[in-house]
C-alpha cells in the first residue's frame, strides 16, 4: 500500500516554535525535521498543533508537502502544559473537524502523551491507524526522581500504549521503559531520530568563536531548557570542579515549565555560591540552525540529563566534531560510544563529570580523535533514513486491521 499523507499530532508545542524555551525542545526539532524529510520522500505531512497566538493563520505551508495546522482549543495564548488535559475534548473536536474536511489521511502519528490521548480518540472516531512516539514517559521520569503530572499522565499513557497500532521508540532503552506499561513487543519498532548533516558538520572553531564573541581558553557548552530534568546544576558544579579557572561554561537555553524561572534563579544563585559567576555565560535560546556555531566553538559539550529518551543535543554536537560528556541514562547510552567518541558518566557527582571533561581539555590530540570518531558515528543517523523507515511503517499499519481497546 502506498501512503500519501499522514496527520502528525504535536499538540502541546508547535514545530515552528523556538526550541530551548518554554515547552519547546528536542521534540520540536524532531517533528519539524521528520515532517520535512517525509515530505521530501513523497509523504505529505499535516502537523496539527494548538493555536496559541491570535495572529496565527489556520494553516501555514512550511514547504511542499509539509504544513502546520493550528487548531482552536481554549484561549489563543500559551497555556501551561499541565493545563492542557482540560483542553483534550476541544482538541479532539477541532482535530476531527479539520481531518473531516482535509481529504484522505492514511495514518495518525501522535507525539507525546497529550497528543496520544487525542489521537486515541480520533483513531476510533475516524477509523485510522495510530502510531505513537512518546518522547518521554511518566514512569521513567518518576524513577529518575522527577514527579510531574505522573498519576493522570501514566494512566493515559497506559491506555495509549494498549491501543496504538505501532509505538515508535528511539532506542532499545525506551523499549525497556515501555515494558512498564505492558506494551506488546511486536507493536514496538525502534527508529532512531536523525541529524541534518548538511547543517551540523565540523568547522573552524576559531572562526565560530569570533562570530559569537566568545573568549579564548577552554570552553564547555551546555544546550537545553532550564529545568531540573536537564541538569544544568551539574554543569555548573562541574565547571567549579575543573582545575583551570580560565575555563568558560556557556549555557544556551531558557526557562521551561511552571518552575522554569525559579530554576533559573536557583542556578544563578548556585553559580554565585560556587564563585564561578564571571566564568558562566548565559545565552538565550538560539534558532536551531544557529546552534552549529556554538557546537563548533566548544571544546566539550556536556549533557548531564537525569533522563533522556534519545539526546539530539549530543548527536548534533557529535556531528560537529565536538566530544560529548553525557550522563549514562536512556538513549545517551546507545548514542555516545564511551571512551571512543565521548564519555558516559554514571551518577550525578560533579567530580565524575569533571574528570573526563578535564581529560579532553588537557589532551588536544585525544579530543580531536574523539571528535573525529563522533562525526563518523553520527553518520549512522540521518532524517532521510528515519523517514524511509517510518514510510514503510505507515504503509504496514494502514494495511492491517486496527488494534482495538481491550
N, C-alpha and C positions, 0 to 999 in steps of 0.2 A: 504493500500500500504506500502511495506517495503522500507525504504530509505537506500541506500547502501553507497552513497558518496555525500558530499557537497563541493562546492568550496567557501571558505571564501575569501573575498577581504579586505585586510588590507594594502592598497597601499601606504599610506604616512609614515608608520612606521612598522617595522617588529616585529613579536612576539619574535624574537630572540635577539632584541636589549636590551641594558641595560636600565631598567626603571629609571626615575628620572633625565634624562638629555636630551637635545635637544628636539625632538618631542616625546620622549618615556616616557610613564607614565602608568597610570592605564589601559588604553586601551590595551597596550602590554600584561599586566598581564591577562586581561580579555580574549583576543583572544587566548593566549597560553594555559591558564587553560581550557578554553571552548573546544578548539580543542582536547586537551588531554583527557578530560572527555568524549567527543563524541566518540573518537576513542576507548576508553575502553568500551563504551556502544555498539560498533559494527557499528558505522557510520564513515566511512573514511572521513578524512578532508584534503583537499589540501588548504593551506593558500597561496594566491597569494599576493606578495608584490613586490615593485620596487627594482631592484638590484642597490645598491648604493656603492659597493666596487668592485674593479677589480677582487679580488680573490674569490668572491662568486660563488659557483657552481650553475648550473641551478636548481637543486633540492637537498634539504637536508632532509634526513629522520630523524625526531626527535624521533619518537617511532613508533611501529607498528600501521599503520593506520593514522598517522599524519605526514605530510611532508610540508615543506615550499618551495614554487616555486618562484624563483627570475626572474621577468620579466624585459627584457631590454626595457627601455624607458628613453631617454635622457642620460646624462653622467653617468658613473658608479662611482658616488661620491655623497655625501649628497647634496641635493638641498633644499633650504628653502621651508617650507610648502606653503608659499604664492606664490611660482613659479610653484607649481605642476599643477594648472589648465591648464597651457600651454602644459603639457605632457599628458593630458587626451586622446587625439586621439592615441598617441603612446601606452599608457597603454591598450586601447581598442584593438588595433591591436595585441599587444603581448599576451594579455589575450585570445583573440579569437583563436590565433594560438595554444596556449597551450591546451585550452579546446577541440579544434577540434581533437587533437592527443592523448588526455589523456584517452579517453574512456568515458563511460556514467557517467554523473553527474545529480543528481536529483534536485538540487536547488542551487541558488546563495545566499550567505549571505554577504551583504556589511556592513562594519564598517566605520563610519564617512562619511562626505558628499562627499569627493573626490572619495572614493570607491563607494558611491551611484551613482555618475554621471557615472562612468564606468559601474557599474552593471546595471544601467538603460538601457544603450545602448546594453550591452551583452544580457540582458533579451530578447529584441526584436529580435536581430540577431540570437540567439541560441534557442529561444522559451523555455526559462527556467523560473520558478518562481523566484521572487526576494524578499528576506527577508532583511530588513534594520534595523540596530541599529545605531543611530546617535551619541550616547555618549554625545555630546554637540550640541546645536543648536544656530545658529547665533542670532536669535531674543532674545533668553534668555540671551546671553552674552551682547547684547546691553542694555537690560533692567537692567543688573547688572552694567552698566557703562563701559563695555569693548567692544570697537568697532573695531574689526579686520576683514578685508575682508568680511564685513557683507552684502554689496549690492549684489555682484555676488553670494556669498555663500547662502544667503537667497533665491534668485531666484532658484538656483539649488536644494536646499533642498525642496522647494515647489514642483518642478517637480517630485522629487524622492518620496516625500510623496504621491503625487497623483497617482503614478503608481506602488508603492510597493504592492506586494500581501499580505504582512504582515509586520507590523512595531513592533519591539520588544522594549518596554520601560522598564527601570529598576524599576521605581516606578510610583505610581499614579500621583505624581507631574509632571513627564515627560509627562504623558498623557495630563495633562492640558496645558503644554507647546506646545504640538503638535496641540492643538486646534487652535493656532495662525496661523497654516498652513492649516486650514480646513481639517485636517485628518479625514477620515471616522472612527468613533469609532469602528465599527465591525472589522476593519482590524488592530487594535492595540491589542497587548497582553502584559500584564505586566509579565515579567520573571526576577526576581532579579538575579544578579550575585551571586557567591558563595565565599567560602573561603576554603583553604586546612587545615582542622583541624588536619591532621597528622603532619603538619609543624607548623602552628600557634596555639599554645596552651600555657597555663600557665607554668611557670618555675621559677627557682631560680633567683630572681632579683640580689642578691649579686654576684652570680657566673657570670651572664651576664655582670655585671659592671666590674668585674675583667678581663673577656675576652676582653672587649672593652677598658679597661684602663680609665674608667670613674671615676670621683671623688665621694666621699661620699657626702651626703647632698641632698636636694630636686632637682629633675631633671624633666624638662619639655621637651617633644620631639615634633618636627615638621618634618614631612616627606613629601616631594613634590618637584616638579620642581620649580626653581626660576623664577617666572613670576608673574605679578600683580594679576592674577586670583586666585592664591593660598594663598595670604595674609600673606606672611612671615613678612611683615612690622607690621601687627597686633600682631604677635607672639613676635616680639622684643619689641614693646610698652607694651605688657602685662608683659613681664619679668621686664621691668623698673618700672611697677606699683606695683609689688609684694613687700611686706614689708621685706621679708627675703633676704638679699643681698648674702646669701650663695647659692641661687638657680641658677642652670645652665640651659641654654637653648641649646639643641642640634638641629641643623638644618641639616637634611640629604637630599641632593639633589643638582642638578647642574643647570646652566643657561639653559633656554629654550626659543626658539623663537628668532626673529630678535633682540629684545631688551634685551635678557637674560643677557648678560654681563653687560650692563648698569644698569639693575635692581639689579644685584649682587653688583655692586659698590655702588649703592644708598643705599642698605641695610647695607653694611659695614659702610658707612658714617653715617647712622642713628644710628647704634649701638654705634659709637664713640660719636655722638652728645648726645645720651641718657646716656652716661657714663657706658655702660654695656659691652664694648668690651671684657674685661677679663672674662666675665661670659657667653659668647656665644662660642660654639664650632661648627665650620663649617666642615661638613663631606661630602666627595664626594659621588655621587650615589653608592648605595650598590647593589650587586646581590640580587635578590628577596628573596632567601632563607636566606640570612644573616640578613634580617630585623628583624627576630624573636628575636634576642638578643637585638636589640635596643628597640623594644616594651617592652620586659620583664624588661629591665633595668630602664625604665621610670616610674615615679610616675603618670604622666598625659601625655596624647597625645592631642595636640591642633591642631584643623583642622579649621582654620579661612577663608575658601574659600569664595570668592564672589559669586560663583555659583558652583554647584556640582551635576551632574546627579545621582550619587549614593554615592561614597565615600569609595573606597576599603581600603584606609589607616585606616579610622575609624573602619571598620569591622575587619581588621587584628589585630589592636590594641585591640579591644574588645575581640577577640578570645584568645588573650594572657593574658587577665585579667587586662588590663590597662584601667582605666576610661578615657573617651574622653570628651573634652570640644570643641564643634563644633558650627559653625555658623548655624543659623536656616534658611537654604536655601535648595532647591532641595531635593535630595534623603536623605540628612542628617536628615531631619525632620522625616522620617519614620525609619531610621536606629538607631538613638540614642534615647533611651527612657529617656526623660528629667526628671531628678530628681531621676531616678531609676538605670540606667546603665551609666549615664553620664549627661552632661548638654548641653542645646542648648542656644545660645546667639543670640538675635536679634540686628541688627545694627553692627557698626564697632568700637565702643568705647573700648579702651584698658581696662578701668576700669570695664566694663561689663564682659570682659573675665577674668580679674584678680580676681574678686570676687569668682567665682566657682573654679578656679584653686587653689586659696589660701585655700578655704574651704576643698578641697581634700588633699592639702599638710599638713594642720594643724590637720586633723582628720583621723588618720590612719585606725580606725575601719570603718568609713564611706567609705573611699576609698576601703577598702577590700570588703565591702558589695557590693559596686557598681561594683567592678571588677568581683566579682562572678556573679552578675546579668548580666553583659556584656557578660561573657562567655556563660551563659545559653541562652541569646538572640541570640548570634552568631550562635547557633546550628540550628537556623531556615534557615540558608544559607549554602548550600554546592554545589560544582560544579556538583556533580552527579545528584542532583535534577534539576539544571539548564539544564543539558544535556538531562535528561529524558523528560522535557517539550519541549525542542527545537526539539527533535527527533519526537515527536508527531506533532509539528507544521509543520516541513518539510514535513511529510507524508501528512498532510492535504492540504498544498498549492500545492504539487505535483499532488494531485488527482483532483484539481479543475481547472476550466477554468481560464486562466490568466487574471488579470486586465489589461485593455488597457488604453492608454493615452486618455484624453478627446479631 
